[in-house]
């Protein structure tokens, strides 16, 4: 590290004073100097009296005044008084008449001694006052230097957190982000070692995932115990930052040998906790004894929070990718037996060490798949199933889940639970050999029926399932159930079609026979004659298009049918009529499946389906009719939309955390440094502070742009009152001790205001944040009303307020800039002790 970085570290000593103050010298040295000065004064006095030819009694204190002044200047009040006392005794004995005795020659002699004592005391007091003034000046100088270093260090820490946050938003490589984080921690805190420890699935050890300064080969391999005897384990248990000033004398924990082998003396550790679960530890350590400050701990915690947010996003992306891969597998084939086996393979090891899929077939249970990376383990599971088949009447396990359609969740499987489930000793040994640690059994439910069970088992990995894993397992089972149900419906439809074709061969013109075959099919089925007119429709097809019955659909003119619905493709564009499978079938083609969106114009209801048509030929090979089958896939598409909403929600949460956390901290730091700059105006430090302020503002602008990009599309399209209500609700959740109210007046537009709404909502957010975080407000009121064609937004609080001498901060400047963007007028009224009112009046954009 450079010398500049060392000076910036809080607690760095810097240069010492030019001269040591008297109060810090050893007391014996001061008093010894006083005695020596008096003895020298006595010798000088003895030499001077014969030289001047005067009587000793004439000037008995001549040289002793100098001794008192020297003693007081060098040692302060105490040595000055000692010199005064010794001078009085020596002058009295050697020079005052009568000489060589302590008798007083008269009242005048006594008065002379008293005056000398008073003068000596005054000299001592003056010298002590001088020393006190100098010490106070030196103390203030040191305090000012320390304060400057603290501000610079804090600014550097905030800038580092902002930079890491920007990297986290733009990077998908979690390992690289961790390596960047430990590098920043080591650089900013000026420590030799920095590390990220990841808690292993068994929760017994932590692995060194990323680090700086450790011996080569340890990163990615070294482990640390998660017990209370290590600093990392103690941090996990205490759930608070842990600071160790001296590992050698630490009594809370011994410290792992990893620290001792590297000569670590002091250190600081915090928890990395994404989604409320402990991921691991972020730590900083140094070989020299060091007292880490609260700012250091807050910086380390801020870095850990950035890593936690990145880990949350990574996990969400992995879940979304897994569900997307699962959806692709389930939709790749209508043979659900094949697709479910593929899904079981996909779940190992992403979700489980073991995955089994059981389905209900004609009243009996069939195990379609058992997956594990080790084939020998699969053989063991098959042996277990063959030797000990499940009891259909069992009160738990697959039979119970099939009966009830409810989840069975075992976060931790104990040996006592295995003993209770075992039939005999051999059964118990087989169960122990599998190594259960955590189990989830989720039903595959569709249309109020349980079609099967997906079993996920954690074993040798030591992973213990949590509620988030249960949610993912339920979503997997729901999608699998839809695939099974749709496949069975398709198989039924195919059977029905085959039966219809056979019946058509027997009874070519019997519509009644066709209706008998198709009325019970869940998919929509229609038949068109050679002219395109619908001659048959089952109930499902009629309801899909918006008709009360199949007969009503048949009786409706084809033009009316087409005007009643809107046909769209997957992108939402009108579907070309020439591509309709029915028309292609009437032309003699058996076209591929087409994805259609039916929107019933009367109700606005929208459904998705896969359509396919088959031509029916007469004896001479001419197309007699076309049979259309519509398989409803609405739920599948809704599930895909739900996934997109999850991604959008995650993006909004990250934007909110960055805005309300890091950006506000940067604004506060910038404002604090502006105040510091006033105190050092005209000095070299003012320029340095201005440079740091500019760097923080640049970082804040970059981060704010990133946050705005995350939120822009969402806010632009929402109703303006809804946007404001969302801002108020977020503020309430962040500050439960602060009452935030909202009043929406009559005439306020209920539609989206586009860019104007976005900027107004951000002014409201900034004003509420300033009120609850910086003014100590207990009540904040937000009101929206119309004044003519202008929208007036007013935010008032009961906080401490501020006077006219207060300079506007970054938040106030941001609000003024946003007001200017929409052509509005911003007025801020505040008085110390009487709260603050922010009023923004802006024209409502006219649609045109």
KELO-823692 format. One line per 3 residues: number of its first residue (from 0); their letters; for each residue x, y negated, z of C-alpha. Coordinates in pm, whole numbers, always signed. Layout:
BEGIN
NUM = A = X Y Z; ... .
//
This chain:
BEGIN
0 = XXX = +0 +0 +0; +113 -355 -64; +204 -604 +203 .
3 = XXX = -103 -809 +115; -330 -515 +183; -157 -458 +515 .
6 = XXX = -214 -820 +619; -579 -795 +520; -639 -499 +750 .
9 = XXX = -824 -602 +1062; -597 -594 +1363; -273 -657 +1167 .
12 = XXX = -30 -848 +1382; +107 -1099 +1131; +395 -1325 +1233 .
15 = XXX = +451 -1405 +1601; +472 -1758 +1747; +787 -1963 +1698 .
18 = XXX = +849 -1986 +2074; +726 -1773 +2360; +504 -1971 +2601 .
21 = XXX = +625 -2013 +2955; +341 -1809 +3101; +450 -1500 +2911 .
24 = XXX = +813 -1503 +3039; +902 -1283 +3340; +822 -1467 +3666 .
27 = XXX = +1166 -1394 +3812; +1330 -1571 +3520; +1136 -1893 +3583 .
30 = XXX = +1196 -1901 +3955; +1562 -1804 +3911; +1608 -2091 +3666 .
33 = XXX = +1453 -2328 +3923; +1700 -2216 +4191; +1996 -2248 +3954 .
36 = XXX = +1884 -2597 +3846; +1866 -2714 +4213; +2211 -2575 +4294 .
39 = XXX = +2358 -2751 +3988; +2182 -3073 +4088; +2340 -3046 +4437 .
42 = XXX = +2689 -3007 +4286; +2633 -3300 +4050; +2502 -3516 +4337 .
45 = XXX = +2809 -3431 +4548; +3041 -3529 +4257; +2857 -3850 +4164 .
48 = XXX = +2839 -4014 +4509; +3222 -4059 +4549; +3244 -4165 +4185 .
51 = XXX = +3006 -4457 +4241; +3135 -4528 +4591; +2788 -4541 +4736 .
54 = XXX = +2648 -4397 +5057; +2486 -4052 +5023; +2176 -4193 +5187 .
57 = XXX = +2140 -4459 +4919; +2028 -4222 +4635; +1968 -3878 +4791 .
60 = XXX = +1731 -3755 +4511; +1915 -3887 +4204; +2017 -3552 +4049 .
63 = XXX = +1733 -3352 +4204; +1468 -3526 +3989; +1637 -3374 +3684 .
66 = XXX = +1637 -3027 +3849; +1261 -3050 +3919; +1185 -3157 +3560 .
69 = XXX = +1398 -2876 +3413; +1238 -2613 +3640; +883 -2734 +3565 .
72 = XXX = +942 -2752 +3189; +1100 -2407 +3178; +881 -2219 +3425 .
75 = XXX = +565 -2422 +3483; +400 -2529 +3806; +537 -2254 +4038 .
78 = XXX = +907 -2296 +3956; +859 -2678 +3961; +722 -2662 +4316 .
81 = XXX = +1005 -2427 +4419; +1263 -2672 +4280; +1087 -2957 +4462 .
84 = XXX = +1097 -2771 +4794; +1462 -2671 +4761; +1557 -3026 +4657 .
87 = XXX = +1382 -3172 +4963; +1566 -2937 +5199; +1908 -2991 +5040 .
90 = XXX = +1866 -3370 +5015; +1746 -3386 +5377; +2039 -3182 +5503 .
93 = XXX = +2326 -3317 +5291; +2238 -3676 +5206; +1977 -3830 +5436 .
96 = XXX = +2102 -3991 +5753; +2197 -3830 +5985; +2384 -3596 +5747 .
99 = XXX = +2418 -3223 +5795; +2106 -3194 +6004; +1731 -3178 +5968 .
102 = XXX = +1667 -3469 +6200; +1471 -3770 +6068; +1640 -4105 +6100 .
105 = XXX = +1306 -4280 +6114; +964 -4323 +5956; +1119 -4445 +5631 .
108 = XXX = +1319 -4126 +5589; +1007 -3912 +5627; +818 -4131 +5380 .
111 = XXX = +1097 -4092 +5123; +1072 -3711 +5154; +694 -3720 +5115 .
114 = XXX = +714 -3941 +4806; +969 -3706 +4647; +744 -3406 +4715 .
117 = XXX = +446 -3586 +4557; +650 -3685 +4254; +778 -3327 +4214 .
120 = XXX = +424 -3189 +4235; +308 -3440 +3972; +593 -3339 +3743 .
123 = XXX = +498 -2969 +3789; +130 -3036 +3716; +215 -3234 +3403 .
126 = XXX = +443 -2955 +3280; +177 -2691 +3354; -83 -2899 +3163 .
129 = XXX = +154 -2918 +2867; +203 -2539 +2872; -175 -2479 +2897 .
132 = XXX = -244 -2704 +2598; +19 -2527 +2393; -114 -2182 +2488 .
135 = XXX = -468 -2286 +2396; -353 -2421 +2060; -164 -2099 +1988 .
138 = XXX = -466 -1889 +2090; -693 -2084 +1857; -447 -2049 +1575 .
141 = XXX = -430 -1673 +1626; -811 -1647 +1648; -852 -1844 +1326 .
144 = XXX = -600 -1620 +1151; -777 -1307 +1276; -1120 -1439 +1167 .
147 = XXX = -986 -1512 +820; -848 -1161 +791; -1179 -1013 +907 .
150 = XXX = -1377 -1207 +647; -1139 -1108 +369; -1148 -744 +479 .
153 = XXX = -1528 -743 +497; -1558 -901 +154; -1321 -644 +12 .
156 = XXX = -1520 -363 +171; -1849 -493 +34; -1702 -534 -313 .
159 = XXX = -1569 -176 -298; -1913 -41 -201; -2076 -237 -483 .
162 = XXX = -1820 -105 -732; -1876 +254 -614; -2253 +205 -640 .
165 = XXX = -2218 +93 -1001; -2004 +399 -1077; -2266 +622 -914 .
168 = XXX = -2540 +477 -1135; -2341 +532 -1452; -2179 +868 -1376 .
171 = XXX = -2313 +1224 -1371; -1983 +1378 -1254; -2031 +1420 -878 .
174 = XXX = -1680 +1556 -820; -1521 +1256 -992; -1740 +1021 -788 .
177 = XXX = -1622 +1187 -466; -1261 +1152 -575; -1322 +784 -655 .
180 = XXX = -1485 +738 -314; -1196 +884 -112; -952 +679 -317 .
183 = XXX = -1144 +358 -243; -1166 +444 +128; -793 +508 +152 .
186 = XXX = -711 +187 -34; -955 -47 +140; -897 +83 +495 .
189 = XXX = -521 +119 +434; -504 +477 +565; -286 +768 +458 .
192 = XXX = -566 +1027 +445; -924 +1027 +325; -1154 +1323 +269 .
195 = XXX = -1497 +1457 +180; -1588 +1781 +362; -1882 +1981 +226 .
198 = XXX = -2085 +2195 +465; -2083 +2553 +336; -2413 +2746 +313 .
201 = XXX = -2345 +2944 +633; -2321 +2612 +824; -2015 +2751 +1006 .
204 = XXX = -1740 +2579 +806; -1678 +2273 +591; -1465 +2283 +275 .
207 = XXX = -1228 +2004 +170; -1414 +1899 -147; -1212 +1584 -227 .
210 = XXX = -926 +1407 -56; -630 +1170 -66; -295 +1230 +101 .
213 = XXX = -337 +1599 +190; -81 +1862 +93; -106 +1995 -261 .
216 = XXX = -341 +2289 -303; -562 +2214 -2; -838 +2025 -187 .
219 = XXX = -1102 +2274 -295; -963 +2548 -70; -901 +2435 +288 .
222 = XXX = -1184 +2477 +539; -1258 +2317 +874; -1476 +2463 +1147 .
225 = XXX = -1819 +2305 +1195; -1815 +2358 +1572; -1801 +2095 +1844 .
228 = XXX = -1425 +2141 +1892; -1341 +1965 +1561; -1398 +1600 +1481 .
231 = XXX = -1602 +1692 +1172; -1821 +1936 +1365; -1861 +1690 +1650 .
234 = XXX = -1978 +1428 +1397; -2239 +1667 +1254; -2375 +1737 +1601 .
237 = XXX = -2369 +1376 +1722; -2525 +1244 +1398; -2339 +915 +1449 .
240 = XXX = -2005 +777 +1328; -1721 +916 +1540; -1404 +709 +1595 .
243 = XXX = -1095 +868 +1748; -826 +621 +1856; -572 +880 +1968 .
246 = XXX = -616 +1247 +1875; -348 +1349 +2127; -547 +1223 +2425 .
249 = XXX = -896 +1288 +2283; -1119 +1477 +2528; -1437 +1520 +2319 .
252 = XXX = -1273 +1763 +2074; -932 +1916 +2008; -905 +1840 +1641 .
255 = XXX = -853 +2093 +1361; -503 +2206 +1270; -548 +2036 +931 .
258 = XXX = -521 +1702 +1114; -242 +1810 +1349; -30 +1956 +1068 .
261 = XXX = -45 +1621 +886; +45 +1420 +1197; -291 +1243 +1221 .
264 = XXX = -318 +1011 +1523; -637 +809 +1464; -943 +867 +1251 .
267 = XXX = -1304 +791 +1176; -1581 +1018 +1036; -1944 +972 +924 .
270 = XXX = -2214 +1209 +797; -2312 +1232 +430; -2686 +1298 +455 .
273 = XXX = -2885 +1316 +128; -3262 +1374 +163; -3226 +1390 +542 .
276 = XXX = -3006 +1702 +523; -2639 +1716 +617; -2423 +1760 +307 .
279 = XXX = -2092 +1708 +484; -1851 +1453 +625; -1664 +1147 +492 .
282 = XXX = -1349 +1069 +690; -1048 +837 +706; -733 +916 +907 .
285 = XXX = -393 +763 +975; -68 +872 +1136; -37 +553 +1340 .
288 = XXX = -252 +477 +1641; -522 +237 +1530; -844 +89 +1665 .
291 = XXX = -1106 +103 +1388; -1363 -178 +1403; -1739 -173 +1367 .
294 = XXX = -1697 -326 +1020; -1472 -33 +926; -1739 +211 +1046 .
297 = XXX = -2012 +26 +854; -1800 +34 +539; -1738 +407 +571 .
300 = XXX = -2108 +464 +633; -2199 +255 +326; -1968 +468 +109 .
303 = XXX = -2129 +782 +257; -2473 +642 +171; -2368 +585 -191 .
306 = XXX = -2245 +946 -210; -2569 +1068 -49; -2775 +883 -310 .
309 = XXX = -2564 +1031 -591; -2602 +1381 -443; -2979 +1334 -419 .
312 = XXX = -2992 +1229 -783; -2773 +1522 -885; -2994 +1767 -700 .
315 = XXX = -3307 +1615 -853; -3153 +1642 -1199; -3058 +2006 -1135 .
318 = XXX = -3412 +2084 -1023; -3556 +1909 -1326; -3314 +2090 -1555 .
321 = XXX = -3403 +2424 -1394; -3775 +2354 -1434; -3720 +2240 -1793 .
324 = XXX = -3525 +2560 -1871; -3796 +2762 -1699; -4065 +2588 -1901 .
327 = XXX = -3877 +2654 -2223; -3843 +3023 -2136; -4208 +3059 -2039 .
330 = XXX = -4326 +2894 -2359; -4081 +3078 -2584; -4291 +3393 -2606 .
333 = XXX = -4642 +3515 -2533; -4498 +3839 -2392; -4501 +3731 -2029 .
336 = XXX = -4322 +4048 -1914; -4014 +3949 -2113; -4029 +3582 -2013 .
339 = XXX = -4073 +3660 -1641; -3764 +3882 -1648; -3575 +3594 -1810 .
342 = XXX = -3700 +3353 -1544; -3582 +3592 -1270; -3235 +3596 -1427 .
345 = XXX = -3240 +3215 -1448; -3328 +3186 -1076; -3009 +3379 -981 .
348 = XXX = -2794 +3217 -850; -2954 +2872 -897; -3225 +2935 -638 .
351 = XXX = -3146 +3271 -484; -2906 +3562 -451; -3200 +3794 -522 .
354 = XXX = -3513 +3737 -728; -3800 +3982 -770; -4121 +3939 -970 .
357 = XXX = -4431 +4149 -902; -4754 +4122 -1105; -5100 +4260 -1051 .
360 = XXX = -5197 +4484 -1342; -5543 +4644 -1346; -5561 +4656 -967 .
363 = XXX = -5210 +4791 -907; -4881 +4613 -838; -4602 +4640 -1097 .
366 = XXX = -4251 +4514 -1026; -4137 +4352 -1350; -3790 +4237 -1244 .
369 = XXX = -3524 +4262 -974; -3219 +4042 -1034; -2882 +4010 -857 .
372 = XXX = -2535 +3931 -996; -2404 +4269 -871; -2558 +4572 -1054 .
375 = XXX = -2474 +4793 -755; -2691 +4574 -537; -2977 +4601 -787 .
378 = XXX = -2944 +4980 -770; -2960 +4954 -391; -3282 +4750 -411 .
381 = XXX = -3440 +4999 -653; -3342 +5284 -421; -3503 +5097 -131 .
384 = XXX = -3825 +5048 -329; -3837 +5413 -444; -3763 +5552 -97 .
387 = XXX = -3987 +5313 +91; -4266 +5185 -138; -4455 +4886 +5 .
390 = XXX = -4768 +4963 +202; -5069 +4813 +17; -5228 +4740 +355 .
393 = XXX = -4916 +4574 +505; -4984 +4256 +702; -4690 +4075 +543 .
396 = XXX = -4479 +4078 +229; -4595 +4112 -132; -4927 +4294 -55 .
399 = XXX = -5034 +4023 +192; -4941 +3739 -44; -5138 +3906 -326 .
402 = XXX = -5441 +3940 -98; -5439 +3590 +48; -5273 +3383 -225 .
405 = XXX = -5070 +3206 +45; -4695 +3148 +77; -4478 +3340 +321 .
408 = XXX = -4170 +3141 +421; -3890 +3273 +645; -3618 +3004 +678 .
411 = XXX = -3402 +3239 +886; -3422 +3619 +888; -3290 +3765 +1213 .
414 = XXX = -3188 +4120 +1289; -3489 +4147 +1521; -3716 +4076 +1224 .
417 = XXX = -3545 +4349 +1021; -3586 +4595 +1307; -3956 +4510 +1330 .
420 = XXX = -4003 +4567 +954; -3794 +4888 +930; -3968 +5225 +915 .
423 = XXX = -3669 +5429 +1037; -3294 +5396 +1094; -3205 +5460 +729 .
426 = XXX = -3454 +5196 +622; -3299 +4951 +866; -2948 +5022 +735 .
429 = XXX = -3063 +4957 +376; -3224 +4629 +480; -2906 +4526 +660 .
432 = XXX = -2697 +4620 +356; -2895 +4373 +143; -2803 +4102 +397 .
435 = XXX = -3118 +3891 +420; -3063 +3542 +560; -3365 +3351 +423 .
438 = XXX = -3675 +3456 +221; -3956 +3284 +26; -4256 +3470 -121 .
441 = XXX = -4476 +3249 -341; -4797 +3358 -516; -4857 +3305 -886 .
444 = XXX = -5203 +3147 -871; -5406 +3050 -1177; -5778 +2975 -1205 .
447 = XXX = -5832 +3071 -839; -5676 +3414 -891; -5345 +3553 -768 .
450 = XXX = -5167 +3714 -1062; -4842 +3808 -890; -4565 +3714 -649 .
453 = XXX = -4217 +3563 -695; -3975 +3663 -418; -3657 +3462 -358 .
456 = XXX = -3396 +3598 -117; -3081 +3433 +14; -2819 +3686 +127 .
459 = XXX = -2441 +3680 +95; -2428 +3308 +7; -2554 +3230 +357 .
462 = XXX = -2793 +2967 +219; -3095 +2884 +437; -3405 +2767 +257 .
465 = XXX = -3571 +2437 +346; -3896 +2263 +256; -3747 +2121 -64 .
468 = XXX = -3656 +2476 -179; -4010 +2589 -98; -4157 +2310 -312 .
471 = XXX = -3936 +2410 -605; -4028 +2778 -562; -4399 +2692 -563 .
474 = XXX = -4360 +2489 -883; -4174 +2782 -1044; -4452 +3024 -942 .
477 = XXX = -4722 +2786 -1068; -4560 +2763 -1410; -4508 +3138 -1421 .
480 = XXX = -4877 +3188 -1333; -4986 +2957 -1616; -4762 +3150 -1857 .
483 = XXX = -4906 +3484 -1743; -5261 +3354 -1759; -5217 +3199 -2102 .
486 = XXX = -5046 +3511 -2233; -5322 +3732 -2104; -5581 +3500 -2248 .
489 = XXX = -5400 +3512 -2578; -5385 +3890 -2562; -5754 +3897 -2487 .
492 = XXX = -5817 +3659 -2773; -5610 +3873 -3003; -5803 +4179 -2895 .
495 = XXX = -6127 +3996 -2946; -6019 +3887 -3290; -5918 +4240 -3378 .
498 = XXX = -6249 +4370 -3255; -6426 +4095 -3449; -6241 +4186 -3765 .
501 = XXX = -6331 +4550 -3715; -6693 +4453 -3656; -6678 +4224 -3958 .
504 = XXX = -6563 +4515 -4170; -6861 +4715 -4041; -7110 +4429 -4036 .
507 = XXX = -6972 +4163 -4276; -7254 +3916 -4250; -7361 +3971 -3888 .
510 = XXX = -7310 +3644 -3698; -7471 +3794 -3389; -7203 +4062 -3369 .
513 = XXX = -6932 +3796 -3398; -7091 +3600 -3115; -7101 +3908 -2891 .
516 = XXX = -6729 +3951 -2941; -6620 +3591 -2888; -6852 +3438 -2627 .
519 = XXX = -6650 +3577 -2339; -6316 +3447 -2464; -6170 +3166 -2251 .
522 = XXX = -5996 +3003 -2552; -6193 +2795 -2796; -6296 +2991 -3110 .
525 = XXX = -6471 +2852 -3416; -6546 +2982 -3764; -6582 +2775 -4081 .
528 = XXX = -6737 +2875 -4407; -6572 +2815 -4742; -6702 +2454 -4751 .
531 = XXX = -6550 +2374 -4411; -6881 +2366 -4222; -6870 +2517 -3872 .
534 = XXX = -7082 +2831 -3870; -6980 +2963 -3527; -6843 +2810 -3204 .
537 = XXX = -6812 +2958 -2861; -6881 +2764 -2541; -6514 +2692 -2474 .
540 = XXX = -6467 +2529 -2816; -6780 +2319 -2774; -6674 +2186 -2433 .
543 = XXX = -6326 +2109 -2562; -6468 +1885 -2835; -6735 +1732 -2612 .
546 = XXX = -7053 +1923 -2703; -7281 +2082 -2446; -7300 +2420 -2623 .
549 = XXX = -7172 +2614 -2916; -7509 +2587 -3092; -7503 +2207 -3061 .
552 = XXX = -7161 +2202 -3227; -7281 +2425 -3510; -7582 +2205 -3579 .
555 = XXX = -7378 +1882 -3586; -7263 +1754 -3928; -6890 +1794 -3986 .
558 = XXX = -6850 +1416 -4025; -7015 +1357 -3687; -6783 +1611 -3527 .
561 = XXX = -6479 +1436 -3668; -6606 +1095 -3553; -6675 +1220 -3203 .
564 = XXX = -6312 +1310 -3136; -5971 +1164 -3212; -5701 +1406 -3322 .
567 = XXX = -5345 +1314 -3230; -5009 +1483 -3261; -4752 +1524 -2980 .
570 = XXX = -4621 +1171 -3032; -4968 +1017 -3000; -4999 +939 -3373 .
573 = XXX = -5307 +1038 -3578; -5285 +1401 -3687; -5296 +1441 -4071 .
576 = XXX = -5619 +1620 -4159; -5451 +1815 -4437; -5231 +1982 -4179 .
579 = XXX = -5526 +2121 -3982; -5488 +2496 -3957; -5854 +2550 -4049 .
582 = XXX = -5816 +2365 -4379; -5498 +2554 -4458; -5672 +2883 -4381 .
585 = XXX = -5957 +2796 -4616; -5691 +2740 -4879; -5575 +3098 -4825 .
588 = XXX = -5278 +3018 -4598; -5217 +3159 -4254; -5033 +2857 -4124 .
591 = XXX = -4815 +2827 -3814; -4942 +2715 -3475; -4999 +2340 -3439 .
594 = XXX = -5005 +2136 -3118; -5311 +1907 -3107; -5442 +1644 -2868 .
597 = XXX = -5821 +1618 -2853; -5948 +1288 -2718; -6325 +1271 -2671 .
600 = XXX = -6402 +910 -2757; -6720 +892 -2548; -6553 +990 -2219 .
603 = XXX = -6186 +925 -2285; -6102 +1278 -2170; -5790 +1415 -2336 .
606 = XXX = -5683 +1776 -2365; -5396 +1956 -2534; -5420 +2282 -2726 .
609 = XXX = -5228 +2509 -2959; -5438 +2573 -3269; -5407 +2857 -3517 .
612 = XXX = -5638 +2971 -3796; -5674 +3298 -3985; -5845 +3330 -4326 .
615 = XXX = -6108 +3606 -4375; -6128 +3748 -4727; -6415 +3921 -4905 .
618 = XXX = -6390 +4233 -5118; -6261 +4035 -5416; -5988 +3861 -5219 .
621 = XXX = -6158 +3525 -5195; -6157 +3326 -4872; -6494 +3374 -4712 .
624 = XXX = -6430 +3190 -4384; -6159 +3068 -4149; -6140 +3163 -3780 .
627 = XXX = -5981 +2897 -3555; -5840 +2967 -3207; -5759 +2684 -2969 .
630 = XXX = -5545 +2776 -2665; -5568 +2510 -2391; -5223 +2397 -2273 .
633 = XXX = -5337 +2083 -2089; -5200 +2192 -1753; -4861 +2268 -1902 .
636 = XXX = -4839 +1920 -2052; -4953 +1762 -1728; -4678 +1946 -1548 .
639 = XXX = -4425 +1798 -1793; -4569 +1450 -1729; -4537 +1511 -1356 .
642 = XXX = -4168 +1588 -1402; -4120 +1258 -1583; -4294 +1081 -1296 .
645 = XXX = -4054 +1248 -1053; -3759 +1114 -1253; -3912 +766 -1263 .
648 = XXX = -3978 +776 -890; -3616 +876 -824; -3492 +588 -1040 .
651 = XXX = -3719 +344 -858; -3600 +470 -516; -3233 +426 -610 .
654 = XXX = -3308 +73 -737; -3492 -11 -415; -3213 +120 -187 .
657 = XXX = -2945 -70 -377; -3147 -393 -382; -3257 -390 -19 .
660 = XXX = -2927 -258 +114; -2610 -340 -76; -2736 -653 -255 .
663 = XXX = -2864 -809 +67; -2535 -731 +244; -2344 -896 -40 .
666 = XXX = -2566 -1204 -18; -2516 -1227 +358; -2140 -1191 +323 .
669 = XXX = -2127 -1459 +54; -2328 -1703 +267; -2108 -1635 +571 .
672 = XXX = -1794 -1701 +369; -1944 -2028 +241; -1978 -2141 +603 .
675 = XXX = -1620 -2030 +674; -1504 -2232 +376; -1642 -2550 +534 .
678 = XXX = -1420 -2496 +837; -1103 -2465 +629; -1184 -2732 +372 .
681 = XXX = -875 -2884 +219; -647 -2593 +308; -498 -2311 +105 .
684 = XXX = -743 -2072 +268; -1034 -2257 +103; -916 -2150 -241 .
687 = XXX = -870 -1791 -129; -1218 -1782 +21; -1367 -1926 -297 .
690 = XXX = -1200 -1650 -498; -1346 -1384 -269; -1692 -1550 -287 .
693 = XXX = -1679 -1553 -668; -1583 -1183 -672; -1874 -1093 -445 .
696 = XXX = -2118 -1293 -658; -1996 -1122 -974; -2041 -783 -810 .
699 = XXX = -2390 -883 -689; -2490 -1003 -1037; -2373 -679 -1194 .
702 = XXX = -2551 -467 -938; -2866 -678 -961; -2868 -633 -1339 .
705 = XXX = -2848 -258 -1289; -3134 -265 -1039; -3344 -484 -1267 .
708 = XXX = -3286 -246 -1557; -3415 +41 -1342; -3731 -144 -1244 .
711 = XXX = -3806 -362 -1546; -4028 -129 -1748; -4231 -22 -1447 .
714 = XXX = -4305 -375 -1330; -4370 -521 -1674; -4668 -293 -1747 .
717 = XXX = -4839 -290 -1405; -5117 -513 -1279; -4964 -815 -1107 .
720 = XXX = -5161 -779 -780; -5061 -412 -771; -4695 -507 -812 .
723 = XXX = -4719 -759 -525; -4903 -506 -309; -4623 -255 -375 .
726 = XXX = -4362 -516 -272; -4551 -587 +51; -4590 -217 +130 .
729 = XXX = -4217 -155 +80; -4137 -445 +314; -4372 -307 +579 .
732 = XXX = -4207 +34 +567; -3859 -118 +601; -3948 -344 +896 .
735 = XXX = -4227 -189 +1105; -4172 -452 +1376; -4253 -732 +1130 .
738 = XXX = -4616 -788 +1028; -4648 -858 +654; -4994 -958 +527 .
741 = XXX = -5125 -1017 +173; -5417 -1234 +59; -5528 -1236 -305 .
744 = XXX = -5759 -1522 -397; -6036 -1526 -653; -5942 -1567 -1016 .
747 = XXX = -5593 -1417 -982; -5533 -1217 -1304; -5571 -843 -1248 .
750 = XXX = -5376 -754 -1563; -5002 -735 -1619; -4826 -1073 -1650 .
753 = XXX = -4523 -929 -1833; -4197 -1113 -1770; -4372 -1378 -1558 .
756 = XXX = -4510 -1111 -1324; -4169 -948 -1298; -3994 -1272 -1199 .
759 = XXX = -4269 -1378 -955; -4265 -1039 -781; -3890 -1062 -737 .
762 = XXX = -3918 -1410 -583; -4172 -1267 -337; -3938 -976 -257 .
765 = XXX = -3646 -1215 -199; -3850 -1443 +28; -3986 -1155 +240 .
768 = XXX = -3639 -1000 +271; -3488 -1332 +384; -3767 -1376 +639 .
771 = XXX = -3741 -1034 +800; -3364 -988 +782; -3219 -1334 +840 .
774 = XXX = -3479 -1551 +1016; -3596 -1301 +1280; -3958 -1343 +1170 .
777 = XXX = -4230 -1135 +1337; -4506 -1235 +1094; -4489 -1297 +720 .
780 = XXX = -4791 -1391 +511; -4811 -1372 +130; -5095 -1541 -59 .
783 = XXX = -5187 -1554 -428; -5433 -1813 -563; -5513 -2009 -878 .
786 = XXX = -5484 -2384 -914; -5623 -2468 -1253; -5434 -2259 -1508 .
789 = XXX = -5138 -2211 -1273; -5074 -1923 -1036; -4955 -2029 -688 .
792 = XXX = -4754 -1787 -475; -4690 -1882 -112; -4478 -1692 +145 .
795 = XXX = -4477 -1821 +506; -4304 -1684 +816; -4271 -1766 +1187 .
798 = XXX = -3892 -1721 +1195; -3623 -1947 +1330; -3622 -2172 +1019 .
801 = XXX = -3336 -2399 +921; -3253 -2768 +902; -3165 -2995 +609 .
804 = XXX = -2794 -2950 +682; -2812 -2581 +586; -2669 -2508 +244 .
807 = XXX = -2875 -2282 +14; -2748 -1925 -7; -2740 -1670 -289 .
810 = XXX = -3103 -1565 -224; -3230 -1924 -257; -3032 -1976 -577 .
813 = XXX = -3172 -1652 -717; -3531 -1765 -645; -3473 -2100 -814 .
816 = XXX = -3326 -1930 -1122; -3626 -1697 -1150; -3867 -1988 -1110 .
819 = XXX = -3688 -2170 -1392; -3714 -1864 -1618; -4096 -1871 -1606 .
822 = XXX = -4122 -2252 -1614; -4237 -2273 -1251; -4177 -2512 -963 .
825 = XXX = -4022 -2383 -641; -4065 -2569 -313; -3903 -2454 +14 .
828 = XXX = -4012 -2618 +341; -3842 -2527 +668; -3771 -2672 +1011 .
831 = XXX = -3557 -2530 +1285; -3771 -2323 +1519; -4088 -2363 +1308 .
834 = XXX = -4047 -2104 +1034; -4018 -2136 +656; -4266 -2168 +367 .
837 = XXX = -4174 -2082 +6; -4420 -2206 -258; -4392 -2121 -627 .
840 = XXX = -4631 -2257 -890; -4606 -2112 -1241; -4825 -2115 -1552 .
843 = XXX = -5007 -1793 -1632; -4904 -1664 -1976; -5187 -1674 -2229 .
846 = XX = -5257 -1369 -2441; -5268 -1448 -2798 .
//
